[in-house]
Structures are given as C-alpha cells and as structure tokens.
Amino acid sequence: MNADTPHLRRMKFRAWHRGTRESDYTVGGFFDRYHATWNEEEIAWFERFMEEQDADIMGWAMGTIPVPDEWKGPMMDRFLKLDFVKIV
C-alpha cells in the first residue's frame, strides 16, 4: 500500500503519538517496519490494535500479561518479536 496516502499518514501519526514514549517506539516502530507489506485485513487489524490500552499492549510486548485469544495470530506473532524496536 502506498505509504503516502492520507489514511496511512493518519495511522502513522496515531502509532507514533500514543501517550508514552515506550508505546510510541513499540507501536510506531511496528508500523514503520511492517506497514508497507500489509494487506487490507492486516491494516484493519492494526487499526483495531491501536484502540487497545497502552498498558495492555506493553504488557503483551513484555510478556507480563498474556495475549488474549482474540489477538493471537500472525500479526501478533510479528509484533511480539520486537525486532523493530531500535535500542540506542
């Protein structure tokens, strides 16, 4: 999908403006790393994902709380790798 569409620009903004720096790097980094390969279903998954609370997303990422069944699948598997978080 073209990264310069208004829809994707809005998604990127929301991904990078979560409210905490940790969530920004995690959700925003995931978007930056993978969005160019997403199909419509995966984009819809990510949009729903961004509606979740930052504390839950970070808990899933850190492994401190279990991922609910409704979120399990290939997209969450990719997210949990955290291979997109840059540590400086």
N, C-alpha and C positions, 0 to 999 in steps of 0.2 A: 504494500500500500504506500502511496506517495506520502512521505513524511511532511510535506508542506501543505497539506490540506488543513482548513480551519479546524476540522474535527480532531485531527491528530495534534495540532498545536494546543488545543484546549486540553486534551488528555495529558500531554507532556507537562503543561503548566500545573494541572492538578496533581500529577505524580510527583512533581518537584516542590510542591507547596503544601505539604501535609500538616505541618504544625510543629514537628520536631525534626531536628537535623538528622537523627538516626533514621526516621521514617522517610525523609526526603531522599537520603542516599540509597535506602533499600528499595523503595517503590520506584523512585525516579531512575535509579540505576538499572532496575529490571526493565523498565520501559525503554530506556536508551539502548540497552543491549539487544533486546529481542523484538521490538515493535515492527521493525521492517519485514519480519518474516511471518507476522500474524495474519491469519485469515479472519473473516468477519466473525466467526464463532469465538475465536481467541480474543478479538478486540472486545466483544461483548462480555466475555469472562473477566477481562481486565477492568472494564468499566464497573462491573458488579463488585469486583475485588476492592476497588478504590472506595467503595461505600462502607467497607468494614472499618472498625475502630483501629487506630494505630497500635494500641496496646495489644490487640489480638494478632494483628499482622506481625508485629515484632516478636510476640510470644511464639508464633508458628515458626518464624525465621530462626529464632534462637533455640527452638526445641524445648521451651519451658512449658508450653501448653500444647496439647495435641491438636492437629489439624482436623476440623470437623469433616465428616464424610462428604458433605456437600461440596467441599473444596478440593477433595482429593482427585488427582488425575495428572495428565501430562504437564499442564501449565503450572500446577503447584509443585510438581517434581522439579521443573526447571527453576522455579522461584527459590526453592529450598536449597539449591546448590550454592547460592550466593556467590557465584563466580563472576558476578557483575559489580560487586562492591569493591571500589578502589580504596585500598588502605594506604595512607600516606604517612 
